[in-house]
Amino acid sequence: PTTTPANGADMATHTLLAPFMHATALPGASRVGARAFAHAAIRTQAHLNATTAALRATQRAAVALLHDAIRAVLKADRTAALEWLGNVLRANAPRARLHYVPRDVADDAFCLNLSHVLLCLVLPVIDGAHHSEQP
C-alpha cells in the first residue's frame, strides 16, 4: 500500500482484503444471528445448541479461508502483507482505549476475524517454541 487510510474504519472498508474480514454472526452486525435464533423462545435447547454449533463451525471455516488468503498474500509479497497488517493494527489502536469513537475504528466483526487470523499465523511459531523448551 502506498497510502494509509485515515483510520481503522477506512482500513476496514477501503483495502483489498477488508471486505472478506466482515463475515460474522455477531448480534447487530449481521442478520445471520437474528435469523438463526428467530423464535428462540419456542425452540428446544437441543435445536439452539445445534444452531450454535453450526454457526461456530461456519465461523471456523470462514477464519480458515481468511487465514489461507492472508498466508497466500504473505507468500506472494511478505513486505506488503506485513505492512498492511501493521497499518490495520495501528489504525485500530484506539479500540484499546476505554472510550473510543466507533466510526473511527473497524467494526467488531473485522477485528474479531483479524484476531483469529493473527492467532492462526502465530500458532506454529508458539507451538515450535513450546516444543523446543521441553526436555
BAKOLZA-771920 format. One record per atom (N, C-alpha, C, CB): residue in one letter; atom name; x, y, z. Coordinates in nm, 3 decimals, decimal comma. Glycine has a CB too. Layout:
N
["a"; "CA"; [X; Y; Z]]
...
END
This chain:
135
["p"; "N"; [0,083; -0,120; 0,000]]
["p"; "CA"; [0,000; 0,000; 0,000]]
["p"; "C"; [0,086; 0,125; 0,000]]
["p"; "CB"; [-0,094; 0,001; 0,120]]
["t"; "N"; [0,050; 0,217; -0,085]]
["t"; "CA"; [0,129; 0,338; -0,094]]
["t"; "C"; [0,076; 0,446; -0,002]]
["t"; "CB"; [0,131; 0,388; -0,236]]
["t"; "N"; [-0,052; 0,443; 0,028]]
["t"; "CA"; [-0,108; 0,539; 0,123]]
["t"; "C"; [-0,184; 0,462; 0,230]]
["t"; "CB"; [-0,201; 0,641; 0,051]]
["t"; "N"; [-0,184; 0,518; 0,348]]
["t"; "CA"; [-0,255; 0,457; 0,459]]
["t"; "C"; [-0,389; 0,527; 0,476]]
["t"; "CB"; [-0,171; 0,463; 0,590]]
["p"; "N"; [-0,500; 0,452; 0,478]]
["p"; "CA"; [-0,628; 0,517; 0,503]]
["p"; "C"; [-0,625; 0,591; 0,636]]
["p"; "CB"; [-0,743; 0,414; 0,502]]
["a"; "N"; [-0,714; 0,688; 0,649]]
["a"; "CA"; [-0,712; 0,781; 0,763]]
["a"; "C"; [-0,731; 0,712; 0,898]]
["a"; "CB"; [-0,819; 0,883; 0,745]]
["n"; "N"; [-0,813; 0,611; 0,905]]
["n"; "CA"; [-0,840; 0,549; 1,035]]
["n"; "C"; [-0,878; 0,401; 1,016]]
["n"; "CB"; [-0,953; 0,624; 1,108]]
["g"; "N"; [-0,906; 0,336; 1,128]]
["g"; "CA"; [-0,938; 0,194; 1,123]]
["g"; "C"; [-1,063; 0,162; 1,044]]
["g"; "CB"; [-0,955; 0,142; 1,261]]
["a"; "N"; [-1,162; 0,250; 1,050]]
["a"; "CA"; [-1,284; 0,228; 0,973]]
["a"; "C"; [-1,253; 0,231; 0,823]]
["a"; "CB"; [-1,390; 0,333; 1,008]]
["d"; "N"; [-1,166; 0,324; 0,782]]
["d"; "CA"; [-1,127; 0,330; 0,641]]
["d"; "C"; [-1,050; 0,204; 0,601]]
["d"; "CB"; [-1,041; 0,456; 0,614]]
["m"; "N"; [-0,961; 0,157; 0,689]]
["m"; "CA"; [-0,885; 0,035; 0,660]]
["m"; "C"; [-0,981; -0,083; 0,644]]
["m"; "CB"; [-0,783; 0,006; 0,774]]
["a"; "N"; [-1,089; -0,082; 0,719]]
["a"; "CA"; [-1,184; -0,193; 0,719]]
["a"; "C"; [-1,280; -0,188; 0,600]]
["a"; "CB"; [-1,262; -0,194; 0,847]]
["t"; "N"; [-1,275; -0,081; 0,524]]
["t"; "CA"; [-1,366; -0,071; 0,410]]
["t"; "C"; [-1,297; -0,041; 0,277]]
["t"; "CB"; [-1,467; 0,034; 0,436]]
["h"; "N"; [-1,177; 0,014; 0,281]]
["h"; "CA"; [-1,113; 0,060; 0,158]]
["h"; "C"; [-0,981; -0,009; 0,124]]
["h"; "CB"; [-1,089; 0,206; 0,167]]
["t"; "N"; [-0,961; -0,128; 0,174]]
["t"; "CA"; [-0,841; -0,202; 0,137]]
["t"; "C"; [-0,883; -0,335; 0,075]]
["t"; "CB"; [-0,748; -0,225; 0,259]]
["l"; "N"; [-0,794; -0,395; 0,001]]
["l"; "CA"; [-0,826; -0,514; -0,078]]
["l"; "C"; [-0,882; -0,630; 0,005]]
["l"; "CB"; [-0,703; -0,560; -0,150]]
["l"; "N"; [-0,821; -0,661; 0,117]]
["l"; "CA"; [-0,863; -0,777; 0,196]]
["l"; "C"; [-0,979; -0,746; 0,291]]
["l"; "CB"; [-0,747; -0,828; 0,276]]
["a"; "N"; [-1,006; -0,619; 0,313]]
["a"; "CA"; [-1,105; -0,579; 0,412]]
["a"; "C"; [-1,244; -0,640; 0,394]]
["a"; "CB"; [-1,117; -0,432; 0,411]]
["p"; "N"; [-1,300; -0,644; 0,276]]
["p"; "CA"; [-1,436; -0,696; 0,264]]
["p"; "C"; [-1,451; -0,840; 0,313]]
["p"; "CB"; [-1,481; -0,687; 0,120]]
["f"; "N"; [-1,345; -0,916; 0,305]]
["f"; "CA"; [-1,351; -1,056; 0,346]]
["f"; "C"; [-1,345; -1,072; 0,498]]
["f"; "CB"; [-1,238; -1,133; 0,282]]
["m"; "N"; [-1,306; -0,967; 0,567]]
["m"; "CA"; [-1,289; -0,974; 0,712]]
["m"; "C"; [-1,417; -0,942; 0,788]]
["m"; "CB"; [-1,179; -0,880; 0,755]]
["h"; "N"; [-1,526; -0,916; 0,719]]
["h"; "CA"; [-1,650; -0,875; 0,786]]
["h"; "C"; [-1,750; -0,986; 0,808]]
["h"; "CB"; [-1,715; -0,767; 0,707]]
["a"; "N"; [-1,721; -1,107; 0,764]]
["a"; "CA"; [-1,817; -1,217; 0,782]]
["a"; "C"; [-1,837; -1,244; 0,930]]
["a"; "CB"; [-1,767; -1,345; 0,710]]
["t"; "N"; [-1,963; -1,245; 0,972]]
["t"; "CA"; [-1,990; -1,265; 1,114]]
["t"; "C"; [-2,136; -1,304; 1,139]]
["t"; "CB"; [-1,958; -1,138; 1,193]]
["a"; "N"; [-2,157; -1,360; 1,255]]
["a"; "CA"; [-2,294; -1,385; 1,303]]
["a"; "C"; [-2,315; -1,307; 1,432]]
["a"; "CB"; [-2,320; -1,537; 1,325]]
["l"; "N"; [-2,226; -1,210; 1,459]]
["l"; "CA"; [-2,239; -1,129; 1,581]]
["l"; "C"; [-2,372; -1,054; 1,581]]
["l"; "CB"; [-2,121; -1,030; 1,593]]
["p"; "N"; [-2,436; -1,045; 1,697]]
["p"; "CA"; [-2,562; -0,971; 1,705]]
["p"; "C"; [-2,541; -0,825; 1,664]]
["p"; "CB"; [-2,620; -0,979; 1,848]]
["g"; "N"; [-2,632; -0,775; 1,587]]
["g"; "CA"; [-2,624; -0,636; 1,544]]
["g"; "C"; [-2,535; -0,614; 1,425]]
["g"; "CB"; [-2,577; -0,553; 1,657]]
["a"; "N"; [-2,443; -0,704; 1,398]]
["a"; "CA"; [-2,350; -0,687; 1,286]]
["a"; "C"; [-2,402; -0,754; 1,159]]
["a"; "CB"; [-2,213; -0,744; 1,322]]
["s"; "N"; [-2,488; -0,850; 1,177]]
["s"; "CA"; [-2,544; -0,918; 1,060]]
["s"; "C"; [-2,680; -0,976; 1,096]]
["s"; "CB"; [-2,448; -1,029; 1,009]]
["r"; "N"; [-2,751; -1,015; 0,994]]
["r"; "CA"; [-2,882; -1,076; 1,017]]
["r"; "C"; [-2,871; -1,226; 1,034]]
["r"; "CB"; [-2,976; -1,044; 0,903]]
["v"; "N"; [-2,752; -1,281; 1,019]]
["v"; "CA"; [-2,734; -1,425; 1,031]]
["v"; "C"; [-2,777; -1,473; 1,169]]
["v"; "CB"; [-2,588; -1,463; 1,004]]
["g"; "N"; [-2,724; -1,410; 1,273]]
["g"; "CA"; [-2,759; -1,449; 1,408]]
["g"; "C"; [-2,907; -1,430; 1,437]]
["g"; "CB"; [-2,677; -1,370; 1,507]]
["a"; "N"; [-2,962; -1,318; 1,389]]
["a"; "CA"; [-3,105; -1,292; 1,412]]
["a"; "C"; [-3,191; -1,399; 1,345]]
["a"; "CB"; [-3,144; -1,152; 1,358]]
["r"; "N"; [-3,156; -1,438; 1,223]]
["r"; "CA"; [-3,232; -1,542; 1,154]]
["r"; "C"; [-3,212; -1,678; 1,219]]
["r"; "CB"; [-3,191; -1,549; 1,007]]
["a"; "N"; [-3,089; -1,705; 1,259]]
["a"; "CA"; [-3,059; -1,836; 1,317]]
["a"; "C"; [-3,133; -1,858; 1,448]]
["a"; "CB"; [-2,910; -1,852; 1,338]]
["f"; "N"; [-3,152; -1,749; 1,522]]
["f"; "CA"; [-3,216; -1,762; 1,653]]
["f"; "C"; [-3,355; -1,699; 1,658]]
["f"; "CB"; [-3,129; -1,699; 1,759]]
["a"; "N"; [-3,416; -1,683; 1,541]]
["a"; "CA"; [-3,553; -1,632; 1,538]]
["a"; "C"; [-3,643; -1,729; 1,614]]
["a"; "CB"; [-3,602; -1,614; 1,391]]
["h"; "N"; [-3,730; -1,675; 1,692]]
["h"; "CA"; [-3,825; -1,756; 1,771]]
["h"; "C"; [-3,754; -1,851; 1,866]]
["h"; "CB"; [-3,916; -1,835; 1,679]]
["a"; "N"; [-3,643; -1,806; 1,922]]
["a"; "CA"; [-3,564; -1,891; 2,013]]
["a"; "C"; [-3,645; -1,937; 2,134]]
["a"; "CB"; [-3,440; -1,817; 2,059]]
["a"; "N"; [-3,740; -1,857; 2,176]]
["a"; "CA"; [-3,819; -1,891; 2,295]]
["a"; "C"; [-3,903; -2,017; 2,276]]
["a"; "CB"; [-3,910; -1,775; 2,331]]
["i"; "N"; [-3,936; -2,049; 2,153]]
["i"; "CA"; [-4,020; -2,167; 2,129]]
["i"; "C"; [-3,941; -2,287; 2,076]]
["i"; "CB"; [-4,131; -2,132; 2,031]]
["r"; "N"; [-3,811; -2,270; 2,064]]
["r"; "CA"; [-3,726; -2,380; 2,015]]
["r"; "C"; [-3,670; -2,459; 2,133]]
["r"; "CB"; [-3,610; -2,326; 1,927]]
["t"; "N"; [-3,637; -2,583; 2,106]]
["t"; "CA"; [-3,581; -2,668; 2,211]]
["t"; "C"; [-3,435; -2,630; 2,235]]
["t"; "CB"; [-3,593; -2,817; 2,174]]
["q"; "N"; [-3,387; -2,667; 2,353]]
["q"; "CA"; [-3,247; -2,641; 2,385]]
["q"; "C"; [-3,155; -2,716; 2,289]]
["q"; "CB"; [-3,216; -2,683; 2,530]]
["a"; "N"; [-3,193; -2,836; 2,250]]
["a"; "CA"; [-3,112; -2,914; 2,155]]
["a"; "C"; [-3,103; -2,841; 2,021]]
["a"; "CB"; [-3,173; -3,055; 2,136]]
["h"; "N"; [-3,212; -2,782; 1,976]]
["h"; "CA"; [-3,211; -2,708; 1,850]]
["h"; "C"; [-3,121; -2,585; 1,860]]
["h"; "CB"; [-3,353; -2,667; 1,810]]
["l"; "N"; [-3,132; -2,513; 1,971]]
["l"; "CA"; [-3,047; -2,396; 1,992]]
["l"; "C"; [-2,900; -2,434; 1,999]]
["l"; "CB"; [-3,088; -2,323; 2,119]]
["n"; "N"; [-2,870; -2,545; 2,065]]
["n"; "CA"; [-2,731; -2,593; 2,072]]
["n"; "C"; [-2,678; -2,631; 1,934]]
["n"; "CB"; [-2,720; -2,713; 2,167]]
["a"; "N"; [-2,763; -2,696; 1,855]]
["a"; "CA"; [-2,723; -2,735; 1,719]]
["a"; "C"; [-2,700; -2,612; 1,633]]
["a"; "CB"; [-2,831; -2,826; 1,655]]
["t"; "N"; [-2,785; -2,512; 1,649]]
["t"; "CA"; [-2,769; -2,387; 1,573]]
["t"; "C"; [-2,639; -2,318; 1,611]]
["t"; "CB"; [-2,888; -2,293; 1,597]]
["t"; "N"; [-2,611; -2,312; 1,740]]
["t"; "CA"; [-2,487; -2,252; 1,788]]
["t"; "C"; [-2,366; -2,326; 1,733]]
["t"; "CB"; [-2,483; -2,251; 1,942]]
["a"; "N"; [-2,371; -2,458; 1,736]]
["a"; "CA"; [-2,260; -2,540; 1,684]]
["a"; "C"; [-2,240; -2,516; 1,534]]
["a"; "CB"; [-2,287; -2,690; 1,710]]
["a"; "N"; [-2,349; -2,504; 1,461]]
["a"; "CA"; [-2,340; -2,480; 1,316]]
["a"; "C"; [-2,278; -2,343; 1,288]]
["a"; "CB"; [-2,479; -2,490; 1,251]]
["l"; "N"; [-2,319; -2,241; 1,364]]
["l"; "CA"; [-2,261; -2,108; 1,346]]
["l"; "C"; [-2,113; -2,107; 1,380]]
["l"; "CB"; [-2,335; -2,005; 1,431]]
["r"; "N"; [-2,076; -2,177; 1,484]]
["r"; "CA"; [-1,934; -2,184; 1,522]]
["r"; "C"; [-1,853; -2,256; 1,415]]
["r"; "CB"; [-1,917; -2,256; 1,657]]
["a"; "N"; [-1,908; -2,363; 1,360]]
["a"; "CA"; [-1,838; -2,436; 1,253]]
["a"; "C"; [-1,821; -2,348; 1,130]]
["a"; "CB"; [-1,914; -2,564; 1,216]]
["t"; "N"; [-1,924; -2,273; 1,097]]
["t"; "CA"; [-1,916; -2,182; 0,983]]
["t"; "C"; [-1,812; -2,073; 1,007]]
["t"; "CB"; [-2,053; -2,119; 0,956]]
["q"; "N"; [-1,809; -2,021; 1,129]]
["q"; "CA"; [-1,709; -1,919; 1,164]]
["q"; "C"; [-1,568; -1,976; 1,153]]
["q"; "CB"; [-1,733; -1,865; 1,307]]
["r"; "N"; [-1,548; -2,098; 1,202]]
["r"; "CA"; [-1,415; -2,161; 1,191]]
["r"; "C"; [-1,376; -2,179; 1,045]]
["r"; "CB"; [-1,414; -2,298; 1,263]]
["a"; "N"; [-1,471; -2,218; 0,961]]
["a"; "CA"; [-1,441; -2,236; 0,818]]
["a"; "C"; [-1,406; -2,102; 0,753]]
["a"; "CB"; [-1,561; -2,301; 0,745]]
["a"; "N"; [-1,478; -1,997; 0,790]]
["a"; "CA"; [-1,450; -1,864; 0,734]]
["a"; "C"; [-1,312; -1,817; 0,776]]
["a"; "CB"; [-1,557; -1,763; 0,779]]
["v"; "N"; [-1,277; -1,838; 0,903]]
["v"; "CA"; [-1,144; -1,798; 0,953]]
["v"; "C"; [-1,035; -1,878; 0,882]]
["v"; "CB"; [-1,135; -1,818; 1,107]]
["a"; "N"; [-1,060; -2,005; 0,858]]
["a"; "CA"; [-0,962; -2,088; 0,787]]
["a"; "C"; [-0,939; -2,034; 0,646]]
["a"; "CB"; [-1,009; -2,236; 0,781]]
["l"; "N"; [-1,045; -1,993; 0,578]]
["l"; "CA"; [-1,031; -1,935; 0,445]]
["l"; "C"; [-0,956; -1,802; 0,450]]
["l"; "CB"; [-1,168; -1,916; 0,380]]
["l"; "N"; [-0,988; -1,720; 0,548]]
["l"; "CA"; [-0,917; -1,593; 0,564]]
["l"; "C"; [-0,768; -1,617; 0,593]]
["l"; "CB"; [-0,980; -1,509; 0,677]]
["h"; "N"; [-0,741; -1,714; 0,679]]
["h"; "CA"; [-0,603; -1,749; 0,711]]
["h"; "C"; [-0,529; -1,792; 0,586]]
["h"; "CB"; [-0,599; -1,861; 0,818]]
["d"; "N"; [-0,591; -1,877; 0,505]]
["d"; "CA"; [-0,529; -1,922; 0,381]]
["d"; "C"; [-0,502; -1,804; 0,287]]
["d"; "CB"; [-0,618; -2,025; 0,311]]
["a"; "N"; [-0,598; -1,711; 0,280]]
["a"; "CA"; [-0,581; -1,595; 0,193]]
["a"; "C"; [-0,466; -1,507; 0,241]]
["a"; "CB"; [-0,711; -1,513; 0,187]]
["i"; "N"; [-0,461; -1,480; 0,370]]
["i"; "CA"; [-0,352; -1,397; 0,425]]
["i"; "C"; [-0,218; -1,467; 0,406]]
["i"; "CB"; [-0,377; -1,367; 0,575]]
["r"; "N"; [-0,214; -1,599; 0,428]]
["r"; "CA"; [-0,088; -1,672; 0,406]]
["r"; "C"; [-0,044; -1,664; 0,261]]
["r"; "CB"; [-0,103; -1,820; 0,448]]
["a"; "N"; [-0,139; -1,673; 0,168]]
["a"; "CA"; [-0,105; -1,663; 0,026]]
["a"; "C"; [-0,048; -1,525; -0,005]]
["a"; "CB"; [-0,228; -1,691; -0,061]]
["v"; "N"; [-0,107; -1,421; 0,052]]
["v"; "CA"; [-0,057; -1,286; 0,030]]
["v"; "C"; [0,081; -1,272; 0,093]]
["v"; "CB"; [-0,155; -1,181; 0,089]]
["l"; "N"; [0,100; -1,328; 0,211]]
["l"; "CA"; [0,232; -1,324; 0,276]]
["l"; "C"; [0,338; -1,392; 0,191]]
["l"; "CB"; [0,226; -1,390; 0,414]]
["k"; "N"; [0,302; -1,505; 0,130]]
["k"; "CA"; [0,398; -1,575; 0,044]]
["k"; "C"; [0,428; -1,498; -0,082]]
["k"; "CB"; [0,346; -1,714; 0,009]]
["a"; "N"; [0,325; -1,430; -0,136]]
["a"; "CA"; [0,343; -1,355; -0,260]]
["a"; "C"; [0,425; -1,227; -0,239]]
["a"; "CB"; [0,207; -1,320; -0,321]]
["d"; "N"; [0,394; -1,154; -0,132]]
["d"; "CA"; [0,464; -1,029; -0,105]]
["d"; "C"; [0,463; -1,003; 0,045]]
["d"; "CB"; [0,398; -0,910; -0,181]]
["r"; "N"; [0,560; -1,062; 0,112]]
["r"; "CA"; [0,568; -1,057; 0,258]]
["r"; "C"; [0,571; -0,914; 0,311]]
["r"; "CB"; [0,692; -1,132; 0,306]]
["t"; "N"; [0,649; -0,829; 0,247]]
["t"; "CA"; [0,664; -0,692; 0,293]]
["t"; "C"; [0,530; -0,618; 0,287]]
["t"; "CB"; [0,769; -0,619; 0,209]]
["a"; "N"; [0,460; -0,627; 0,174]]
["a"; "CA"; [0,333; -0,557; 0,159]]
["a"; "C"; [0,229; -0,612; 0,256]]
["a"; "CB"; [0,283; -0,568; 0,016]]
["a"; "N"; [0,227; -0,744; 0,274]]
["a"; "CA"; [0,130; -0,806; 0,364]]
["a"; "C"; [0,154; -0,763; 0,509]]
["a"; "CB"; [0,135; -0,959; 0,353]]
["l"; "N"; [0,280; -0,765; 0,550]]
["l"; "CA"; [0,311; -0,722; 0,687]]
["l"; "C"; [0,286; -0,573; 0,707]]
["l"; "CB"; [0,457; -0,755; 0,721]]
["e"; "N"; [0,310; -0,496; 0,602]]
["e"; "CA"; [0,281; -0,353; 0,609]]
["e"; "C"; [0,131; -0,331; 0,626]]
["e"; "CB"; [0,332; -0,280; 0,481]]
["w"; "N"; [0,048; -0,407; 0,551]]
["w"; "CA"; [-0,097; -0,395; 0,563]]
["w"; "C"; [-0,143; -0,433; 0,704]]
["w"; "CB"; [-0,166; -0,484; 0,459]]
["l"; "N"; [-0,092; -0,546; 0,754]]
["l"; "CA"; [-0,130; -0,589; 0,889]]
["l"; "C"; [-0,089; -0,485; 0,993]]
["l"; "CB"; [-0,065; -0,726; 0,922]]
["g"; "N"; [0,032; -0,432; 0,980]]
["g"; "CA"; [0,077; -0,329; 1,073]]
["g"; "C"; [-0,008; -0,203; 1,066]]
["g"; "CB"; [0,222; -0,294; 1,045]]
["n"; "N"; [-0,043; -0,162; 0,944]]
["n"; "CA"; [-0,128; -0,044; 0,927]]
["n"; "C"; [-0,267; -0,066; 0,988]]
["n"; "CB"; [-0,141; -0,008; 0,778]]
["v"; "N"; [-0,321; -0,185; 0,969]]
["v"; "CA"; [-0,453; -0,215; 1,027]]
["v"; "C"; [-0,446; -0,208; 1,179]]
["v"; "CB"; [-0,502; -0,356; 0,982]]
["l"; "N"; [-0,343; -0,267; 1,237]]
["l"; "CA"; [-0,329; -0,265; 1,382]]
["l"; "C"; [-0,309; -0,124; 1,435]]
["l"; "CB"; [-0,213; -0,354; 1,426]]
["r"; "N"; [-0,224; -0,045; 1,369]]
["r"; "CA"; [-0,201; 0,093; 1,411]]
["r"; "C"; [-0,328; 0,177; 1,398]]
["r"; "CB"; [-0,088; 0,155; 1,329]]
["a"; "N"; [-0,399; 0,159; 1,287]]
["a"; "CA"; [-0,519; 0,239; 1,263]]
["a"; "C"; [-0,631; 0,207; 1,362]]
["a"; "CB"; [-0,568; 0,217; 1,121]]
["n"; "N"; [-0,627; 0,086; 1,417]]
["n"; "CA"; [-0,731; 0,045; 1,511]]
["n"; "C"; [-0,684; 0,048; 1,656]]
["n"; "CB"; [-0,779; -0,093; 1,477]]
["a"; "N"; [-0,569; 0,104; 1,682]]
["a"; "CA"; [-0,518; 0,114; 1,818]]
["a"; "C"; [-0,614; 0,185; 1,913]]
["a"; "CB"; [-0,385; 0,186; 1,818]]
["p"; "N"; [-0,691; 0,283; 1,867]]
["p"; "CA"; [-0,785; 0,347; 1,959]]
["p"; "C"; [-0,887; 0,251; 2,022]]
["p"; "CB"; [-0,859; 0,456; 1,886]]
["r"; "N"; [-0,910; 0,135; 1,963]]
["r"; "CA"; [-1,004; 0,038; 2,021]]
["r"; "C"; [-0,956; -0,010; 2,158]]
["r"; "CB"; [-1,021; -0,083; 1,927]]
["a"; "N"; [-0,829; 0,003; 2,186]]
["a"; "CA"; [-0,775; -0,041; 2,315]]
["a"; "C"; [-0,810; 0,057; 2,427]]
["a"; "CB"; [-0,623; -0,057; 2,307]]
["r"; "N"; [-0,855; 0,174; 2,392]]
["r"; "CA"; [-0,891; 0,273; 2,493]]
["r"; "C"; [-1,025; 0,239; 2,556]]
["r"; "CB"; [-0,896; 0,414; 2,430]]
["l"; "N"; [-1,047; 0,290; 2,674]]
["l"; "CA"; [-1,174; 0,270; 2,741]]
["l"; "C"; [-1,288; 0,336; 2,663]]
["l"; "CB"; [-1,169; 0,326; 2,885]]
["h"; "N"; [-1,262; 0,455; 2,611]]
["h"; "CA"; [-1,361; 0,526; 2,531]]
["h"; "C"; [-1,299; 0,556; 2,395]]
["h"; "CB"; [-1,408; 0,658; 2,601]]
["y"; "N"; [-1,367; 0,516; 2,291]]
["y"; "CA"; [-1,320; 0,546; 2,156]]
["y"; "C"; [-1,441; 0,579; 2,069]]
["y"; "CB"; [-1,240; 0,426; 2,096]]
["v"; "N"; [-1,415; 0,638; 1,956]]
["v"; "CA"; [-1,521; 0,674; 1,863]]
["v"; "C"; [-1,539; 0,558; 1,765]]
["v"; "CB"; [-1,488; 0,809; 1,787]]
["p"; "N"; [-1,651; 0,487; 1,774]]
["p"; "CA"; [-1,671; 0,368; 1,690]]
["p"; "C"; [-1,657; 0,394; 1,540]]
["p"; "CB"; [-1,806; 0,311; 1,717]]
["r"; "N"; [-1,694; 0,511; 1,494]]
["r"; "CA"; [-1,685; 0,538; 1,350]]
["r"; "C"; [-1,541; 0,555; 1,302]]
["r"; "CB"; [-1,765; 0,664; 1,314]]
["d"; "N"; [-1,446; 0,565; 1,397]]
["d"; "CA"; [-1,305; 0,583; 1,361]]
["d"; "C"; [-1,226; 0,452; 1,361]]
["d"; "CB"; [-1,241; 0,679; 1,455]]
["v"; "N"; [-1,290; 0,343; 1,397]]
["v"; "CA"; [-1,220; 0,214; 1,403]]
["v"; "C"; [-1,300; 0,108; 1,327]]
["v"; "CB"; [-1,199; 0,169; 1,551]]
["a"; "N"; [-1,234; -0,002; 1,297]]
["a"; "CA"; [-1,301; -0,113; 1,231]]
["a"; "C"; [-1,406; -0,172; 1,324]]
["a"; "CB"; [-1,199; -0,221; 1,186]]
["d"; "N"; [-1,507; -0,234; 1,266]]
["d"; "CA"; [-1,614; -0,290; 1,348]]
["d"; "C"; [-1,568; -0,418; 1,417]]
["d"; "CB"; [-1,737; -0,318; 1,262]]
["d"; "N"; [-1,653; -0,468; 1,506]]
["d"; "CA"; [-1,620; -0,586; 1,585]]
["d"; "C"; [-1,591; -0,708; 1,499]]
["d"; "CB"; [-1,733; -0,618; 1,681]]
["a"; "N"; [-1,670; -0,728; 1,394]]
["a"; "CA"; [-1,652; -0,845; 1,308]]
["a"; "C"; [-1,513; -0,844; 1,244]]
["a"; "CB"; [-1,760; -0,849; 1,200]]
["f"; "N"; [-1,475; -0,729; 1,190]]
["f"; "CA"; [-1,344; -0,717; 1,127]]
["f"; "C"; [-1,233; -0,749; 1,227]]
["f"; "CB"; [-1,325; -0,575; 1,070]]
["c"; "N"; [-1,242; -0,689; 1,345]]
["c"; "CA"; [-1,137; -0,707; 1,446]]
["c"; "C"; [-1,134; -0,850; 1,500]]
["c"; "CB"; [-1,156; -0,609; 1,562]]
["l"; "N"; [-1,250; -0,910; 1,517]]
["l"; "CA"; [-1,256; -1,049; 1,563]]
["l"; "C"; [-1,192; -1,142; 1,461]]
["l"; "CB"; [-1,401; -1,091; 1,591]]
["n"; "N"; [-1,227; -1,124; 1,334]]
["n"; "CA"; [-1,169; -1,209; 1,230]]
["n"; "C"; [-1,019; -1,185; 1,215]]
["n"; "CB"; [-1,239; -1,184; 1,096]]
["l"; "N"; [-0,978; -1,060; 1,223]]
["l"; "CA"; [-0,835; -1,030; 1,217]]
["l"; "C"; [-0,761; -1,097; 1,332]]
["l"; "CB"; [-0,812; -0,877; 1,219]]
["s"; "N"; [-0,818; -1,090; 1,451]]
["s"; "CA"; [-0,756; -1,153; 1,568]]
["s"; "C"; [-0,743; -1,304; 1,548]]
["s"; "CB"; [-0,837; -1,124; 1,695]]
["h"; "N"; [-0,848; -1,366; 1,497]]
["h"; "CA"; [-0,842; -1,510; 1,471]]
["h"; "C"; [-0,733; -1,544; 1,370]]
["h"; "CB"; [-0,978; -1,561; 1,420]]
["v"; "N"; [-0,726; -1,466; 1,263]]
["v"; "CA"; [-0,625; -1,491; 1,160]]
["v"; "C"; [-0,485; -1,473; 1,216]]
["v"; "CB"; [-0,645; -1,398; 1,039]]
["l"; "N"; [-0,463; -1,368; 1,294]]
["l"; "CA"; [-0,331; -1,346; 1,353]]
["l"; "C"; [-0,294; -1,460; 1,447]]
["l"; "CB"; [-0,328; -1,212; 1,428]]
["l"; "N"; [-0,390; -1,508; 1,524]]
["l"; "CA"; [-0,362; -1,624; 1,611]]
["l"; "C"; [-0,325; -1,747; 1,529]]
["l"; "CB"; [-0,484; -1,655; 1,700]]
["c"; "N"; [-0,396; -1,770; 1,420]]
["c"; "CA"; [-0,363; -1,884; 1,333]]
["c"; "C"; [-0,223; -1,871; 1,276]]
["c"; "CB"; [-0,465; -1,895; 1,218]]
["l"; "N"; [-0,182; -1,748; 1,245]]
["l"; "CA"; [-0,048; -1,726; 1,190]]
["l"; "C"; [0,062; -1,750; 1,292]]
["l"; "CB"; [-0,037; -1,585; 1,135]]
["v"; "N"; [0,037; -1,718; 1,418]]
["v"; "CA"; [0,143; -1,732; 1,518]]
["v"; "C"; [0,143; -1,868; 1,588]]
["v"; "CB"; [0,129; -1,624; 1,621]]
["l"; "N"; [0,036; -1,945; 1,576]]
["l"; "CA"; [0,031; -2,075; 1,644]]
["l"; "C"; [0,149; -2,166; 1,610]]
["l"; "CB"; [-0,098; -2,145; 1,610]]
["p"; "N"; [0,187; -2,178; 1,483]]
["p"; "CA"; [0,303; -2,264; 1,454]]
["p"; "C"; [0,431; -2,215; 1,522]]
["p"; "CB"; [0,326; -2,270; 1,303]]
["v"; "N"; [0,447; -2,085; 1,534]]
["v"; "CA"; [0,565; -2,029; 1,600]]
["v"; "C"; [0,559; -2,060; 1,749]]
["v"; "CB"; [0,573; -1,876; 1,577]]
["i"; "N"; [0,444; -2,040; 1,808]]
["i"; "CA"; [0,427; -2,068; 1,952]]
["i"; "C"; [0,445; -2,217; 1,980]]
["i"; "CB"; [0,288; -2,022; 2,002]]
["d"; "N"; [0,384; -2,300; 1,897]]
["d"; "CA"; [0,399; -2,446; 1,916]]
["d"; "C"; [0,543; -2,488; 1,902]]
["d"; "CB"; [0,313; -2,523; 1,816]]
["g"; "N"; [0,614; -2,432; 1,804]]
["g"; "CA"; [0,755; -2,465; 1,785]]
["g"; "C"; [0,839; -2,422; 1,904]]
["g"; "CB"; [0,808; -2,400; 1,658]]
["a"; "N"; [0,811; -2,304; 1,959]]
["a"; "CA"; [0,886; -2,256; 2,075]]
["a"; "C"; [0,855; -2,343; 2,196]]
["a"; "CB"; [0,852; -2,109; 2,104]]
["h"; "N"; [0,730; -2,382; 2,209]]
["h"; "CA"; [0,689; -2,467; 2,323]]
["h"; "C"; [0,757; -2,602; 2,316]]
["h"; "CB"; [0,536; -2,485; 2,326]]
["h"; "N"; [0,762; -2,661; 2,197]]
["h"; "CA"; [0,825; -2,792; 2,183]]
["h"; "C"; [0,976; -2,787; 2,202]]
["h"; "CB"; [0,792; -2,851; 2,049]]
["s"; "N"; [1,039; -2,676; 2,165]]
["s"; "CA"; [1,184; -2,666; 2,181]]
["s"; "C"; [1,223; -2,645; 2,326]]
["s"; "CB"; [1,237; -2,552; 2,096]]
["e"; "N"; [1,129; -2,597; 2,409]]
["e"; "CA"; [1,159; -2,577; 2,551]]
["e"; "C"; [1,148; -2,704; 2,632]]
["e"; "CB"; [1,068; -2,473; 2,608]]
["q"; "N"; [1,076; -2,803; 2,580]]
["q"; "CA"; [1,059; -2,928; 2,653]]
["q"; "C"; [1,187; -3,010; 2,650]]
["q"; "CB"; [0,943; -3,010; 2,596]]
["p"; "N"; [1,220; -3,078; 2,762]]
["p"; "CA"; [1,345; -3,156; 2,765]]
["p"; "C"; [1,339; -3,278; 2,674]]
["p"; "CB"; [1,376; -3,201; 2,907]]
END
